[in-house]
Amino acid sequence: MNVGTKIAAPAPTELIGDAHPLLEQLGATDAVALATEVAAAIQLRHVRDVVSLRVFLDAYRTEILGPLELPTIMTAYGHASRGEVRELIQLDARLATEKGLRDFAIASCRVGQRQLSKLRALRDQRVVQRYLAAIEKGEARGWHTLVYGVALAVYSMPLRQGLQHYAQHTMRGFIESAARPLRLSETTILEVLSEQTAHVPQTIESTVAAQSLLRIS
């Protein structure tokens, strides 16, 4: 390598890979938007530097993403694939009882309803139309993870690809939300993002395995 040659650092999108166009349309922008809204709602509590940001992200991944959000996406995907509208609405109601999601509720449902509205034109999709009707009647709230699972099923997207896309882009959203107030350098942003995305495959596999055991039992 010649002395003085500069190699550009990879962009965040390069670290998380290219998304399928449908995932990009239905999930990427809103995943980042949601993370920004959640960060504002909880004010990224206790995040004052890079060390505490890493602690926050680790806690989110192990306490919210893995045990709550990814299983919800998987379950919603299954219900939508089988046309189980009633079960989908029941899942929506159960999410309101999850203590870990209370701080996220308003932002989650706002983003979820926005995502679902993008599917309104799919008149032949019974699950989408009945779920939309339930929300309009106040019988459901439209959590973003549930809607995301429905969207994956409607477009017949591979589940693992969808889970990976969701996890990576949500992590990116949190990091970007913290970057400005913490005055993080681009190098630091990329470093933290790389660390977090490295954990995503194992988190997904653990979630898939746990859900498989639940179905067997």
N, C-alpha and C positions, 0 to 999 in steps of 0.2 A: 504494500500500500504506500503510495506516495505521501510524504510528509506534507501536511497542510490540506490534504483532501478532506472535505467535509461530507459526511454521510448523514442524510436527513433521518431524523427519528421517525419511526412508524407512526402513522396517524391512529387514533383510537379505533376507527372503523377497520383498520387493517388488523388490529389485534383481535377484534371480535369476529372478523370474517364477514364476507358478503352474505346478506340475507336474501332469501327468496323474495321476489318482487311483491307477492301477496302478503308475506310477513312484514315487509317494509311498509306497505300501505296500511295494514291493519294493526301493527304492533309497535314498530320501532319508534316512531314519533311520539305516540301516546305513552309508551313505556318511559321515555325520557321525561315527557311532560308530567306523568304521574309522580315519578321520583322527585321532580322539582316541587310539585305541590305538597307531597308528603314531607319533604325536607323543610318546607316553609311551615307546615302545620305543626311539626314536632320540633322545629328550629334546630334540627340536627343536634339534639341535646347532648351536652357534654363533649361536643367536638370542637376542640380549640387548636388542634395542631394535627400533623400527619399521624402521630401515634394514636391519638384518640379517634381519628377518622378510621384507621384500620380496625380499632376495637369495635366501632359502630358497625362497620361493614361485616365483620366477622359475626357479630351478634345478629344482625339482620339475616345473614345467610343461614345461620344455625337455628334461629328461633322463629323466623317468619318465612323466609323463602323455602327452606327445605321441608319443615313440618306442616306449613299451612298453604302457601301459595301454589307451589308445584303440585301437591296432591289435589287442590281444587281444580287446577287446569286439567289434570288427568281425568278426574271424575266427571267434569263438565264435558270433556271430549267424548267420554264413553256414553254419557246420557244422550248427547246430541247425535252421536253416530247411530244410536239405537232408536232415536225418535222419542225419547222418554222426557216429555215436557213437564209432566207433574213432578218427576224426580228432580228435574233441573230447578224448578221453582222451590222445592223443599230444600235443596242445597243452598239456594240463595238465602232462604230464611235462616238456615243454620249458621251461615257466616256471620249474621248479625249477633250471634251469641259468643263469638270468639273474642275473648278479651284482648288477645294480641293484635287484633285488627281494628280496635276502636279508634285509635288515633288516625288510622288510614281511611276510615269509612267514607267520609264525605268526598275526599279526593278520588277514592277508588270508584265509587258509584258515578261520579261525574264523568270520569274518563271512560268507564264501562258503557255508560249510556251513549256517549259520543261514538265509541267503537261500534256499538250495536246499530246505531242509526245508519252507519255505512252499509249495513246489510239489509236495510229496509226494502230496497228495490228487488230483493230476491223473493218474489211473490210465491214461488213454488217451494220454498223452504218452510215447512210447517213449524219446525222448532223455533226458527227465528221469529216468525210472525206471531206465534202464541206467546213467546217470551216477551216480545215487544208489547203485546196487548196486556200482559200481566203487569208490566212496569207502568204502563199508562193508567191502569186501574188501581195502582198502589199496592198490588199483591206481590211485587218483587222490586228489588232495588237496582239490580244490574251491576253487580260487582265486576271490576275489570278483569280479574282472573277467570271468572266464570265465563264472561263474554269472550275472552281470548280463547278458551278451550272450545267454545261453540264455533268460533271462526275457523280454528284449525280443522274441526270436523267438517264444516260446511265446504271448505275448499280441499278436503282430503289431503291435508299436509301431514308429513311424517311427524309423529308425536314428539320423538326425542329432539328433532330439529327445532320444533316449536318451543319446547321447554328450554333448550339451550339459548335460542334467540331471546326469549323473554328474560331469562336470568342475566345474561350478559348485558343487555341493553338497560335493564333496571339498575344494575350495578354502575354502569356508566353514568346514568342519570344522577345517582347519589354523588358520585365523585365530581361530576361537573358542577353540581349545586354547591359543593363545598369549596371548589377550586378558587372562586373569586374572593369570598370573605377570608379564606386562609392564605390567599396570595400564593397559591401553589404554582411552581414552575411547570412547564410542559413536560420536562423530564420526570418530575415527581408524579404528575398525573398519569403518565404512561406506565410508570413503575407500579403504582398502586393498582391501576386497571389490570395490568398483566398478572399481578399477584392474585387478584380476585377471580379473574377469568380462569386461572389455572385450577381453582377449586370447583368450578361449575360442573365438569363431567362427573366427578365423584358424587357431588350433591344430587345430581340427576339420577345416577345409578342407584344410590341409596334410597331415593324416593320411589323409583320404579320397583325396586325389590320389596320395599315396605308395603306398597300398594298391592303387589302380587300376593303377598302373604295374607293381607286382609281379605282378598277375594277368595282365597283357598279356605280360610278359617270359617 
